[in-house]
Amino acid sequence: MGLNKLGPAAGGKKLPTREQLQRENERLKEKIKILEAQLEDTQLALCDVYEAMLTGGEL
């Protein structure tokens, strides 16, 4: 029995190929790395603001 490339899960549309899924997966992994770095930068900036508030210092 072969794989059905059409179906209810795909809304009757053709399912993506393995190659397309792999490319999307790599693109999403790269986006995650970027977002993780941005989140870390935000957390560090918030730490700086918090420390400045505690010490009455300037940023």
DAQUI-V173357 format. One record per backbone hydrogen bond with DSSP energy under -0.5 kcal/mol. NH is the residue of the N-H (numbers start at 1). CO is the residue of the C=O. E is the energy in kcal/mol with one decimal. If there is no record, write none. Layout:
[[NH & CO & E] [NH & CO & E]]
This chain:
[[5 & 3 & -0.7] [10 & 7 & -0.8] [11 & 8 & -1.3] [12 & 7 & -2.6] [13 & 10 & -1.5] [15 & 5 & -1.9] [21 & 17 & -2.4] [22 & 18 & -2.5] [23 & 19 & -2.3] [24 & 20 & -2.4] [25 & 21 & -2.5] [26 & 22 & -2.3] [27 & 23 & -2.3] [28 & 24 & -2.6] [29 & 25 & -2.3] [30 & 26 & -2.1] [31 & 27 & -2.0] [32 & 28 & -2.3] [33 & 29 & -2.0] [34 & 30 & -2.0] [35 & 31 & -2.6] [36 & 32 & -2.7] [37 & 33 & -2.0] [38 & 34 & -2.2] [39 & 35 & -2.4] [40 & 36 & -2.4] [41 & 37 & -2.3] [42 & 38 & -2.2] [43 & 39 & -2.6] [44 & 40 & -2.5] [45 & 41 & -2.2] [46 & 42 & -2.4] [47 & 43 & -2.0] [48 & 44 & -2.1] [49 & 45 & -2.2] [50 & 46 & -2.6] [51 & 47 & -2.8] [52 & 48 & -2.2] [53 & 49 & -2.2] [54 & 50 & -2.2] [55 & 51 & -2.1] [56 & 52 & -1.1] [57 & 52 & -1.0]]
